[in-house]
Amino acid sequence: MSKKTFPYPILDEIDEPVKQFNELDVSLIYSYASYLNWLFPERVELVKGKVFKMSPAPSRVHQEIAGNIFLKLGNFLDGKSCKVYSAPFDVRFPKGSKADKDVYTVLQPDICVICDKNKLDARGCIGAPDVVVEILSPGNTKMELLHKYKVYEEFGVKEYWVVSQSDQSILIYTLNDEGKFQPSKIFTLSEKIHSSVLPGFELALDDVFEDIK
């Protein structure tokens, strides 16, 4: 089997911890092994080895929406085998080897539900969650809808919820039998969403965006 190649140089090892974000060389492909050695305060994600700086601390509105959804999921899953987690929470997406040096995509979904406990370890999740929820904020729409969409589809996330705080709406992408996302209608206030992954779960959009101003 031929060795996998990348269009950019790969940094296999870092001798010293990286303490400043601007010390990173954006021309390099980084692995999760490198990611673990970064001590700077900025939050970043890896998509196929390329570094993406996340937005500054989420806005109050973002956090309220995330909290409302997390609370509903948490209450529903109480006593069940599936677990719900909120960012910051590393989800690694391995292709083949799960060794740190061989993992090149690491994301931090706003909320994720994981039903296979074998995917959980002390550092987060390794493998696709069953449900991912991303709350769009001004400035990160392209990242969420393009880069993350492709990762979640490629690695088999069963449901991907895209929550728009500006439109107060939710769009659900469901993975079909061919491994492709199929979009739902756009759900808005006064409507409810259901999950094919979590039978019996119901989420009223009025509860998500209640008193959000």
C-alpha positions as CSV (number, residue, x, y, z in Angstrom):
1,M,0.0,0.0,0.0
2,S,1.4,3.4,-1.0
3,K,2.1,5.9,1.7
4,K,-0.6,8.6,2.0
5,T,0.8,12.0,0.7
6,F,-0.3,15.5,1.4
7,P,0.0,18.7,-0.7
8,Y,1.8,20.4,2.2
9,P,4.7,19.5,4.5
10,I,3.6,17.5,7.6
11,L,5.0,18.4,11.0
12,D,5.4,15.0,12.7
13,E,6.8,16.1,16.0
14,I,7.2,19.3,18.0
15,D,10.0,19.3,20.5
16,E,8.7,22.2,22.6
17,P,5.1,23.2,23.5
18,V,3.7,25.9,21.3
19,K,2.7,28.8,23.5
20,Q,1.6,31.4,20.9
21,F,-0.9,30.9,18.1
22,N,1.3,32.9,15.7
23,E,4.1,30.4,16.2
24,L,2.2,27.9,14.0
25,D,3.2,27.6,10.4
26,V,0.0,27.6,8.3
27,S,1.8,26.0,5.4
28,L,2.0,22.8,7.5
29,I,-0.4,19.9,8.0
30,Y,-0.8,19.2,11.7
31,S,-2.0,16.1,13.4
32,Y,-3.8,15.6,16.7
33,A,-0.4,14.8,18.3
34,S,0.7,18.3,17.4
35,Y,-2.7,19.8,18.6
36,L,-2.1,18.3,22.0
37,N,1.1,20.3,22.4
38,W,-0.5,23.7,21.8
39,L,-0.8,25.7,25.0
40,F,-2.0,29.0,23.6
41,P,-5.5,30.3,24.8
42,E,-7.1,30.5,21.4
43,R,-9.5,27.7,20.5
44,V,-8.7,26.0,17.2
45,E,-10.0,23.1,15.1
46,L,-8.2,20.9,12.6
47,V,-9.8,20.0,9.2
48,K,-7.6,17.6,7.3
49,G,-4.6,18.9,9.1
50,K,-5.3,22.6,8.3
51,V,-5.7,24.9,11.3
52,F,-8.9,27.0,11.7
53,K,-9.1,29.5,14.5
54,M,-12.5,29.4,16.2
55,S,-14.5,32.6,16.9
56,P,-13.8,34.4,20.2
57,A,-15.9,33.5,23.2
58,P,-19.4,32.8,22.0
59,S,-22.0,35.5,22.4
60,R,-24.6,35.5,25.2
61,V,-27.3,34.7,22.7
62,H,-25.3,31.8,21.3
63,Q,-24.8,30.4,24.8
64,E,-28.5,30.8,25.8
65,I,-29.6,28.9,22.7
66,A,-26.9,26.2,23.3
67,G,-28.0,25.9,26.9
68,N,-31.7,25.5,26.0
69,I,-31.0,22.7,23.5
70,F,-28.5,21.0,25.8
71,L,-31.0,21.0,28.7
72,K,-33.7,19.5,26.6
73,L,-31.4,16.8,25.3
74,G,-29.9,16.1,28.7
75,N,-33.3,15.7,30.3
76,F,-34.4,13.3,27.5
77,L,-31.3,11.2,27.7
78,D,-31.2,11.0,31.5
79,G,-31.0,7.3,32.3
80,K,-30.4,6.3,28.6
81,S,-27.2,4.9,27.0
82,C,-26.6,8.0,24.8
83,K,-24.6,10.9,26.3
84,V,-24.7,14.6,25.4
85,Y,-21.7,16.9,25.5
86,S,-21.1,20.6,24.9
87,A,-18.1,22.5,23.7
88,P,-15.3,22.7,24.4
89,F,-15.2,18.9,23.7
90,D,-12.8,17.4,21.2
91,V,-14.2,15.0,18.6
92,R,-11.5,13.3,16.6
93,F,-12.2,11.9,13.1
94,P,-9.7,9.1,12.3
95,K,-9.3,7.6,8.9
96,G,-7.8,4.2,9.6
97,S,-5.3,4.4,12.5
98,K,-6.6,6.0,15.6
99,A,-3.1,7.0,16.8
100,D,-2.7,10.6,17.6
101,K,-0.1,11.2,14.9
102,D,-2.5,9.8,12.3
103,V,-5.6,11.8,13.1
104,Y,-5.8,15.1,11.1
105,T,-9.4,16.3,11.8
106,V,-10.4,17.5,15.3
107,L,-13.6,19.5,15.7
108,Q,-15.5,21.0,18.7
109,P,-19.2,20.8,18.0
110,D,-21.4,23.1,20.0
111,I,-23.4,20.0,21.1
112,C,-23.0,16.4,20.3
113,V,-24.8,13.1,21.2
114,I,-22.8,9.9,21.3
115,C,-24.5,6.6,21.7
116,D,-21.5,4.2,21.3
117,K,-19.6,4.4,24.6
118,N,-16.6,2.7,22.9
119,K,-16.0,6.1,21.1
120,L,-15.5,7.9,24.4
121,D,-12.2,8.3,26.2
122,A,-10.6,10.6,28.7
123,R,-9.9,13.2,25.9
124,G,-13.3,13.3,24.3
125,C,-14.7,11.3,21.4
126,I,-12.9,9.4,18.7
127,G,-15.3,8.7,15.8
128,A,-18.5,10.3,14.5
129,P,-21.1,11.3,17.0
130,D,-24.7,10.2,16.3
131,V,-26.0,13.8,16.5
132,V,-24.1,17.1,16.0
133,V,-25.6,20.5,16.7
134,E,-23.9,23.6,15.5
135,I,-25.2,27.1,16.3
136,L,-24.3,29.6,13.6
137,S,-22.8,32.9,14.6
138,P,-22.0,35.9,12.5
139,G,-18.6,35.3,10.8
140,N,-18.6,31.5,11.1
141,T,-21.3,30.5,8.6
142,K,-19.0,29.5,5.9
143,M,-17.0,27.3,8.3
144,E,-20.1,25.6,9.6
145,L,-21.8,25.0,6.3
146,L,-18.8,24.0,4.2
147,H,-15.9,22.5,6.1
148,K,-17.8,21.0,8.9
149,Y,-20.7,19.8,6.7
150,K,-18.2,17.9,4.6
151,V,-16.5,16.3,7.6
152,Y,-19.8,15.3,9.3
153,E,-21.1,13.7,6.1
154,E,-17.9,12.0,5.2
155,F,-17.4,10.4,8.6
156,G,-21.1,9.4,9.0
157,V,-22.7,11.7,11.5
158,K,-26.3,10.5,11.4
159,E,-27.9,13.9,12.1
160,Y,-26.5,17.4,11.8
161,W,-28.6,20.2,13.2
162,V,-27.8,23.7,11.9
163,V,-29.3,26.3,14.3
164,S,-29.6,29.9,13.1
165,Q,-29.8,32.4,15.9
166,S,-30.5,35.3,13.5
167,D,-33.4,33.5,11.8
168,Q,-34.5,31.6,14.9
169,S,-34.7,28.4,12.8
170,I,-33.3,24.9,12.7
171,L,-32.4,22.8,9.6
172,I,-31.7,19.1,10.0
173,Y,-29.4,17.1,7.7
174,T,-30.1,13.3,8.0
175,L,-27.6,10.8,6.6
176,N,-29.2,8.5,4.0
177,D,-28.4,4.9,3.0
178,E,-25.9,6.2,0.4
179,G,-24.0,8.2,3.1
180,K,-25.2,11.6,1.9
181,F,-26.9,14.3,3.9
182,Q,-30.6,15.0,3.0
183,P,-31.9,18.3,4.3
184,S,-35.2,18.8,6.1
185,K,-37.5,21.7,5.7
186,I,-36.5,24.7,7.7
187,F,-38.2,24.7,11.1
188,T,-39.2,28.0,12.6
189,L,-41.0,29.3,15.7
190,S,-44.1,27.5,16.8
191,E,-42.9,24.3,15.1
192,K,-41.3,21.2,16.7
193,I,-38.5,19.0,15.5
194,H,-38.0,15.3,16.0
195,S,-35.0,13.1,15.7
196,S,-34.8,9.8,13.7
197,V,-31.7,9.0,15.9
198,L,-33.4,9.6,19.2
199,P,-36.9,8.1,18.9
200,G,-39.4,10.0,21.1
201,F,-37.3,13.2,21.4
202,E,-39.2,16.4,20.6
203,L,-37.9,19.9,20.6
204,A,-40.1,23.0,20.4
205,L,-38.4,25.9,18.7
206,D,-40.3,28.2,21.0
207,D,-38.4,26.6,23.9
208,V,-35.1,27.0,22.1
209,F,-35.5,30.7,21.3
210,E,-37.7,31.7,24.3
211,D,-36.9,35.2,25.5
212,I,-33.9,35.4,23.3
213,K,-33.2,39.0,22.4
